[in-house]
């Protein structure tokens, strides 16, 4: 949004800067938070959920996640409904979790199964520990946190279809982590999730941040300024980027964002020709988030061999060889700028009223507008796009990298669902 300048352009007298509240807030009752709650959201990797209770935070809510001895995962409100002791200190048993204070036993769905001090208490039939439903697929624990009567079927993702005999899906949960001069935050990235989500539909920062400023960070070919076309889909936006290579071929890179917080991101080296990964950017709260990735690979292949968990956690990435990224100082970040520096550099929550958007930001603006439109539908009592009750909604991933013939536009190699 343009702001008026003083006569000589000084900072003095400028109006107060503000974020776009409809985008950045994820808690209960907020426009964005209520929209996000209408979809199944990743909350943990299945492998990380054990009989030791763990405190998790998602969409601004603190919860307790555990797996009972029968193998069933549960996601409960943390304060025991009896006297308020945290179930983080509960004992997990065959059929649920038992509060350490007076032994109330809760099932993964919050049912009160036992009250040892009063075995015949009628309270067992009249109360229930607040809970959220969970579903496990792909090695991810998903939860639905919206109104029970609007709980959708779990969607179908095109990335899971037609797997070859030598292919498999692998998953990862990644964060950049608080690092450098910033306060430590465990297992989450320490700024608002939209600063990452906007990035998926920003093809031009690749030329500058990952090539021009410090030299090649990922691929020299990605430093070529692309011709870009944005397309609006009913459930998202795609960016079609074409780069004419020195040998005459055209490198096509298609990126994608999908409602409400998913993305399709292609690989980042010249050898990464093929369909994109599917990812989720999940707000922990208004100033933290985590990411989940679902990747189709050859069996036995080292997943993320080129992405390396978004390239941010490798000890030998960038010029600070042998120094883990999470230990970089302010000076390190100034010497070798990354997505983390550019996104965290906007602050804990970006001040959108100070932005001056240009043509290259069109795709980002299209997705913001779609998000606001769908949030408004939810506020009116309607269902947003991608929510289905009779048969699962199909999430179509069209993103990927390909080489095209410069004359005919025909795909020579890789994946080209769009040209």
C-alpha positions as CSV (number, residue, x, y, z in Angstrom):
1,X,0.0,0.0,0.0
2,X,1.5,3.4,-1.0
3,X,2.2,5.8,1.8
4,X,2.5,9.6,1.2
5,X,6.0,11.0,1.5
6,X,7.0,14.1,3.3
7,X,8.3,16.9,1.1
8,X,11.9,15.6,1.0
9,X,11.1,11.9,1.6
10,X,12.2,11.8,5.3
11,X,10.9,9.1,7.7
12,X,9.5,11.8,10.1
13,X,5.8,12.0,10.2
14,X,5.0,8.8,8.4
15,X,1.7,7.0,9.5
16,X,1.8,4.0,11.9
17,X,2.6,0.8,10.0
18,X,0.3,-2.2,10.4
19,X,0.1,-5.9,9.4
20,X,-2.8,-7.3,7.4
21,X,-4.7,-8.8,10.3
22,X,-6.9,-11.0,8.2
23,X,-3.8,-12.8,6.9
24,X,-1.4,-13.0,9.9
25,X,-3.7,-14.0,12.8
26,X,-4.3,-17.8,13.2
27,X,-6.0,-18.1,16.6
28,X,-9.6,-19.1,17.3
29,X,-12.1,-16.5,16.1
30,X,-9.8,-14.7,13.7
31,X,-10.7,-14.7,10.0
32,X,-7.6,-16.5,8.9
33,X,-7.6,-18.9,11.9
34,X,-11.2,-20.0,11.3
35,X,-10.4,-20.7,7.6
36,X,-7.3,-22.7,8.5
37,X,-9.4,-24.7,10.9
38,X,-11.7,-25.9,8.1
39,X,-8.9,-28.2,6.7
40,X,-7.0,-31.1,8.0
41,X,-3.6,-29.8,9.2
42,X,-0.3,-31.6,10.0
43,X,0.5,-31.5,13.7
44,X,3.5,-34.0,13.9
45,X,5.3,-36.8,12.2
46,X,3.9,-40.2,13.2
47,X,7.4,-41.4,14.1
48,X,7.6,-38.7,16.8
49,X,4.4,-39.6,18.5
50,X,5.1,-42.0,21.4
51,X,3.8,-43.0,24.8
52,X,5.7,-40.0,26.3
53,X,3.2,-37.1,26.2
54,X,4.5,-34.0,24.3
55,X,3.2,-30.5,24.3
56,X,2.5,-29.2,20.8
57,X,1.2,-25.9,19.6
58,X,-0.8,-25.3,16.4
59,X,-2.9,-22.4,15.3
60,X,-2.2,-20.7,18.6
61,X,-3.5,-23.6,20.8
62,X,-1.4,-25.5,23.3
63,X,-2.3,-29.2,23.2
64,X,-1.0,-32.6,24.4
65,X,-0.1,-35.3,21.9
66,X,0.5,-38.9,22.8
67,X,0.1,-42.5,21.6
68,X,-1.6,-45.0,23.9
69,X,-0.2,-48.5,24.3
70,X,-2.7,-49.8,21.7
71,X,-1.1,-47.6,19.1
72,X,-3.8,-44.9,18.9
73,X,-2.8,-41.2,18.8
74,X,-4.6,-38.7,20.9
75,X,-4.6,-34.9,20.9
76,X,-6.1,-33.3,24.0
77,X,-6.5,-30.0,25.7
78,X,-3.6,-29.8,28.2
79,X,-5.4,-28.9,31.5
80,X,-7.0,-31.9,33.2
81,X,-10.7,-31.1,33.5
82,X,-10.7,-32.1,37.2
83,X,-8.2,-29.7,38.8
84,X,-6.2,-28.3,35.9
85,X,-2.9,-30.2,36.2
86,X,-1.2,-30.5,32.8
87,X,-1.5,-33.9,31.1
88,X,2.1,-33.4,29.9
89,X,2.8,-35.2,33.2
90,X,0.2,-37.9,32.6
91,X,1.0,-41.6,32.4
92,X,0.1,-43.2,29.1
93,X,-1.7,-46.6,29.4
94,X,-3.3,-49.2,27.1
95,X,-6.4,-47.1,26.5
96,X,-5.5,-43.5,27.2
97,X,-3.6,-41.1,29.4
98,X,-4.0,-40.9,33.2
99,X,-3.6,-37.6,35.0
100,X,-0.9,-37.7,37.6
101,X,-2.9,-35.8,40.3
102,X,-6.0,-37.9,40.9
103,X,-5.7,-40.6,38.2
104,X,-8.5,-39.6,35.9
105,X,-8.0,-41.7,32.8
106,X,-8.9,-40.1,29.4
107,X,-9.2,-41.9,26.0
108,X,-7.6,-40.4,22.9
109,X,-11.0,-38.9,22.2
110,X,-11.3,-37.3,25.6
111,X,-13.7,-39.8,27.1
112,X,-13.4,-40.1,30.9
113,X,-12.8,-43.8,31.5
114,X,-11.8,-44.0,35.2
115,X,-12.0,-41.9,38.4
116,X,-10.0,-44.1,40.8
117,X,-10.8,-42.1,44.0
118,X,-14.6,-42.3,43.2
119,X,-15.1,-45.4,41.1
120,X,-18.8,-44.9,40.7
121,X,-18.9,-41.2,40.3
122,X,-21.6,-40.0,37.8
123,X,-19.1,-37.4,36.5
124,X,-17.8,-40.0,34.1
125,X,-21.0,-39.9,32.0
126,X,-21.4,-36.1,32.1
127,X,-18.0,-34.6,31.1
128,X,-15.3,-35.1,28.5
129,X,-11.8,-33.7,28.2
130,X,-11.6,-31.3,25.2
131,X,-10.0,-33.1,22.3
132,X,-9.4,-32.9,18.5
133,X,-9.7,-35.8,16.0
134,X,-6.5,-37.1,14.4
135,X,-5.8,-39.1,11.3
136,X,-2.5,-40.6,10.3
137,X,-1.4,-40.9,6.7
138,X,1.9,-40.7,4.8
139,X,3.7,-40.8,8.2
140,X,2.1,-37.6,9.3
141,X,-0.4,-37.0,12.1
142,X,-3.2,-34.7,10.8
143,X,-5.8,-33.0,13.0
144,X,-9.1,-31.2,12.2
145,X,-9.7,-28.2,14.6
146,X,-12.8,-26.7,13.1
147,X,-16.6,-27.1,13.9
148,X,-17.5,-30.8,14.3
149,X,-20.5,-30.5,12.0
150,X,-18.3,-29.2,9.2
151,X,-15.5,-31.8,9.4
152,X,-14.5,-32.7,5.8
153,X,-13.4,-35.9,4.4
154,X,-9.6,-36.2,4.2
155,X,-8.5,-35.1,0.7
156,X,-6.8,-37.2,-2.0
157,X,-3.5,-35.8,-3.3
158,X,-2.3,-36.4,-6.8
159,X,1.2,-36.9,-5.6
160,X,0.2,-40.2,-4.0
161,X,-1.4,-41.6,-7.2
162,X,0.2,-44.0,-9.7
163,X,3.3,-44.7,-7.6
164,X,5.7,-46.9,-9.5
165,X,7.0,-50.2,-8.0
166,X,10.3,-48.4,-7.4
167,X,8.8,-45.3,-5.9
168,X,7.8,-44.3,-2.4
169,X,6.6,-41.2,-0.5
170,X,8.8,-39.8,2.2
171,X,8.0,-37.1,4.7
172,X,9.9,-34.5,6.7
173,X,9.1,-31.8,9.2
174,X,11.5,-28.8,8.9
175,X,12.1,-25.5,10.5
176,X,14.8,-22.9,10.1
177,X,15.0,-22.5,13.8
178,X,15.7,-19.4,15.8
179,X,19.4,-18.6,15.1
180,X,22.0,-16.0,14.8
181,X,21.0,-12.9,16.9
182,X,17.5,-14.1,17.5
183,X,16.1,-15.7,20.7
184,X,16.0,-19.5,20.8
185,X,12.8,-21.2,19.8
186,X,12.6,-24.9,19.8
187,X,11.5,-26.7,16.6
188,X,9.8,-23.9,14.9
189,X,10.6,-20.9,12.7
190,X,10.4,-17.6,14.5
191,X,8.2,-15.3,12.4
192,X,4.7,-15.1,10.9
193,X,3.9,-18.0,8.5
194,X,2.8,-15.6,5.7
195,X,6.3,-14.4,5.2
196,X,7.2,-17.9,4.1
197,X,3.9,-18.6,2.3
198,X,4.3,-15.4,0.2
199,X,7.8,-16.7,-0.8
200,X,6.4,-19.7,-2.7
201,X,4.8,-17.4,-5.2
202,X,7.8,-15.1,-5.6
203,X,9.9,-16.3,-8.6
204,X,12.1,-13.2,-8.8
205,X,13.8,-13.4,-5.4
206,X,15.5,-16.5,-6.7
207,X,17.4,-14.4,-9.2
208,X,18.6,-11.9,-6.6
209,X,18.7,-13.6,-3.2
210,X,20.0,-16.9,-4.5
211,X,22.3,-15.7,-7.3
212,X,23.0,-12.0,-7.7
213,X,23.8,-11.0,-4.1
214,X,26.3,-13.7,-3.1
215,X,26.8,-15.7,-6.3
216,X,25.2,-19.1,-7.0
217,X,23.5,-20.6,-3.9
218,X,21.6,-23.4,-5.7
219,X,21.8,-23.3,-9.5
220,X,23.4,-20.9,-12.0
221,X,20.5,-21.4,-14.4
222,X,18.1,-20.1,-11.7
223,X,20.0,-16.8,-11.9
224,X,18.6,-16.2,-15.4
225,X,15.8,-13.7,-15.3
226,X,12.7,-15.6,-16.3
227,X,9.6,-14.8,-18.3
228,X,6.8,-15.3,-15.8
229,X,3.1,-15.9,-16.2
230,X,0.7,-16.3,-13.2
231,X,-2.5,-18.3,-13.4
232,X,-5.4,-18.2,-11.0
233,X,-6.9,-21.6,-10.1
234,X,-10.1,-22.2,-8.1
235,X,-8.0,-23.5,-5.2
236,X,-4.7,-21.6,-5.6
237,X,-2.3,-19.9,-7.9
238,X,0.6,-21.2,-10.2
239,X,3.6,-19.4,-11.4
240,X,5.0,-20.5,-14.8
241,X,8.7,-19.4,-15.2
242,X,10.6,-19.9,-18.4
243,X,14.4,-19.4,-18.7
244,X,16.2,-19.7,-22.0
245,X,19.4,-21.6,-21.3
246,X,22.8,-21.1,-23.0
247,X,22.3,-24.3,-25.0
248,X,19.1,-23.0,-26.5
249,X,16.7,-25.2,-24.5
250,X,14.0,-23.6,-22.2
251,X,14.0,-24.5,-18.5
252,X,10.4,-24.3,-17.2
253,X,9.7,-24.1,-13.5
254,X,6.2,-24.2,-12.3
255,X,5.5,-23.3,-8.7
256,X,2.1,-23.6,-6.9
257,X,0.3,-22.5,-3.8
258,X,-3.0,-24.2,-2.8
259,X,-5.6,-23.3,-0.2
260,X,-5.2,-22.7,2.5
261,X,-1.5,-23.2,3.3
262,X,-0.1,-25.8,0.9
263,X,2.5,-25.4,-1.8
264,X,4.1,-27.3,-4.7
265,X,7.8,-26.5,-4.9
266,X,10.1,-27.9,-7.6
267,X,13.7,-28.9,-6.9
268,X,16.5,-26.3,-7.0
269,X,19.3,-27.8,-9.0
270,X,19.7,-28.4,-12.8
271,X,19.3,-32.2,-12.2
272,X,15.9,-31.8,-10.5
273,X,13.6,-32.4,-13.5
274,X,10.3,-33.8,-12.4
275,X,7.2,-33.2,-10.3
276,X,7.3,-30.9,-7.2
277,X,7.2,-31.8,-3.6
278,X,3.9,-31.1,-1.7
279,X,4.3,-29.0,1.4
280,X,2.3,-27.4,4.2
281,X,3.3,-24.2,6.1
282,X,1.5,-24.6,9.4
283,X,1.3,-21.7,11.9
284,X,2.3,-22.6,15.4
285,X,1.0,-19.2,16.5
286,X,1.1,-15.7,15.0
287,X,4.9,-15.5,15.1
288,X,6.1,-19.1,14.6
289,X,5.5,-21.9,12.1
290,X,6.7,-25.3,11.0
291,X,6.8,-27.0,7.6
292,X,5.9,-30.5,6.4
293,X,7.0,-32.0,3.1
294,X,5.7,-35.0,1.2
295,X,8.1,-36.1,-1.5
296,X,7.9,-38.7,-4.2
297,X,11.3,-40.5,-4.6
298,X,12.9,-43.6,-5.9
299,X,13.1,-46.3,-3.2
300,X,16.3,-46.1,-1.3
301,X,17.1,-42.7,-2.7
302,X,18.4,-40.1,-0.2
303,X,15.4,-37.9,0.1
304,X,16.0,-34.2,-0.1
305,X,19.4,-35.0,-1.6
306,X,19.3,-31.6,-3.3
307,X,16.8,-29.7,-1.1
308,X,18.6,-30.8,2.1
309,X,15.6,-29.8,4.2
310,X,15.2,-26.5,2.4
311,X,19.0,-26.2,2.2
312,X,19.0,-24.5,5.6
313,X,20.3,-27.0,8.1
314,X,23.4,-28.3,6.4
315,X,26.6,-27.7,8.2
316,X,28.5,-27.1,4.9
317,X,25.9,-24.9,3.2
318,X,27.2,-21.5,2.1
319,X,30.6,-19.9,2.9
320,X,30.5,-20.9,6.6
321,X,31.7,-24.4,6.0
322,X,31.7,-26.5,9.2
323,X,29.5,-24.1,11.1
324,X,25.9,-25.2,11.6
325,X,23.4,-22.8,10.2
326,X,21.6,-22.7,13.6
327,X,24.8,-21.2,15.1
328,X,25.3,-18.4,12.6
329,X,25.9,-15.0,14.0
330,X,24.4,-11.7,12.8
331,X,27.5,-11.1,10.8
332,X,27.2,-14.5,9.2
333,X,23.7,-13.7,8.0
334,X,24.9,-10.4,6.7
335,X,27.6,-12.1,4.7
336,X,25.5,-14.8,3.2
337,X,21.8,-13.8,3.0
338,X,19.2,-16.6,2.8
339,X,15.5,-17.0,2.7
340,X,15.6,-16.9,6.5
341,X,17.4,-13.6,6.6
342,X,15.0,-12.1,4.0
343,X,11.9,-13.3,5.7
344,X,12.9,-12.9,9.4
345,X,14.2,-9.5,8.3
346,X,10.6,-8.4,7.8
347,X,10.1,-8.7,11.5
348,X,8.1,-11.1,13.6
349,X,5.0,-10.0,11.7
350,X,5.5,-8.0,8.4
351,X,3.9,-4.6,8.2
352,X,1.9,-4.9,5.1
353,X,0.7,-1.2,5.1
354,X,4.3,-0.2,4.2
355,X,4.6,-2.5,1.1
356,X,4.9,-1.1,-2.4
357,X,3.9,-4.0,-4.6
358,X,4.8,-4.3,-8.3
359,X,4.0,-6.5,-11.2
360,X,6.3,-9.3,-10.1
361,X,4.3,-9.6,-6.9
362,X,1.1,-10.4,-8.8
363,X,1.0,-14.1,-7.9
364,X,1.5,-13.3,-4.3
365,X,-1.3,-10.8,-4.4
366,X,-3.6,-13.3,-6.1
367,X,-3.1,-15.9,-3.4
368,X,-3.7,-13.3,-0.6
369,X,-6.9,-12.2,-2.3
370,X,-8.1,-15.8,-2.6
371,X,-7.3,-16.5,1.0
372,X,-9.3,-13.4,2.1
373,X,-12.2,-14.4,-0.1
374,X,-12.4,-17.9,1.3
375,X,-12.1,-16.6,4.9
376,X,-15.0,-14.3,4.2
377,X,-17.0,-17.3,3.0
378,X,-16.4,-19.1,6.2
379,X,-17.4,-16.0,8.2
380,X,-20.7,-16.0,6.3
381,X,-21.3,-19.6,7.3
382,X,-20.3,-21.1,3.9
383,X,-17.7,-23.8,3.2
384,X,-14.4,-22.9,1.5
385,X,-12.9,-24.4,-1.6
386,X,-11.3,-27.8,-1.1
387,X,-13.6,-28.9,1.6
388,X,-15.8,-31.9,0.7
389,X,-18.2,-34.1,2.5
390,X,-19.6,-36.7,0.0
391,X,-16.3,-37.7,-1.6
392,X,-12.7,-36.6,-1.0
393,X,-11.5,-33.4,-2.6
394,X,-8.7,-34.0,-5.0
395,X,-5.7,-31.8,-4.6
396,X,-4.0,-31.5,-8.0
397,X,-0.3,-30.8,-8.0
398,X,0.8,-29.4,-11.3
399,X,4.1,-27.9,-10.2
400,X,7.5,-29.2,-11.4
401,X,10.6,-28.6,-13.5
402,X,11.0,-29.5,-17.2
403,X,13.1,-28.8,-20.2
404,X,11.2,-27.6,-23.3
405,X,12.1,-27.4,-26.9
406,X,12.6,-23.7,-27.7
407,X,10.9,-23.9,-31.1
408,X,7.9,-26.2,-30.4
409,X,7.5,-25.8,-26.6
410,X,7.4,-29.6,-26.4
411,X,8.6,-31.1,-23.2
412,X,12.0,-32.8,-23.7
413,X,12.5,-33.9,-20.1
414,X,11.0,-33.6,-16.7
415,X,7.4,-32.8,-15.7
416,X,5.3,-30.2,-17.6
417,X,1.6,-30.3,-16.7
418,X,1.5,-26.7,-17.9
419,X,3.5,-25.1,-20.7
